[in-house]
Amino acid sequence: VLMKFGRLSFSDLGIKKDKLFSALIGVITLWIIMNLVNVIIGIFKEGSLSINYIFTNYKATVIFGEFIGQLLGNCLFEEIVFRGFLLVQIYKKFKNSRFKLFASIFISQMIFALIHIPNRIIAGMDFNSILQSIILVFFIGVLFSIIYLATDNIFLAVGVHLLWNLPLIIVEQFAGQIIIVILILLLSLVSNKTSGKIGIKGIDKEIKV
């Protein structure tokens, strides 16, 4: 729909096939690091290791189905729509603003957070719980935006999003998402040192309405 009616290419949505392999290596590396950190914490904290309940309580087919559902459903769709498309198109609307990158991230990720309200209501969450959840989702969206802006790699953002939603830590999990947060902070620092800033890269087209 975005490509047909907005006359955008795959590249305009951040989908660049030459980025896929590096994203795959990055995500696998992150997953290995997450597992190693949890092994180390488990040994020092508990003195022993136990298998994550996910692998003992659920069949492999269920885990695989959840993995595919998250990858091709939530993660791929949300990264393309809210980071590859919405973030970039809002950015292009701020022609000469000093704060256009900040404003683009804020607006796009606020929309990303708000679209999660209906499923919270359906789940029966009370107002305070919904508010806390939406604030958390907003900041998660900001973190994923930083990944995309720092690397110009939507596939890496999809992979990290997948690990956030479904870490698949083999041993009992002590630290999952916090490792991702630390990675993103390091990524932003490296990007600032190598390119001087985090920003929108390689964007050629604005959607035609």
Secondary structure, 3 states (H helix, E strand, C coil): CHHHHHCCCCHHHCCCHHHHHHHHHHHHHHHHHHHHHHHHHHHHHHCCCCECHHHHHCCHHHHHHHHHHHHHHHHHHHHHHHHHHHHHHHHHHCCCCCCHHHHHHHHHHHHHHHCCHHHHHHCCCCHHHHHHHHHHHHHHHHHHHHHHHHHCCHHHHHHHHHHHHCCCCCECCCCCHHHHHHHHHHHHHHHHHHHCCCCCCCCCCCCCC
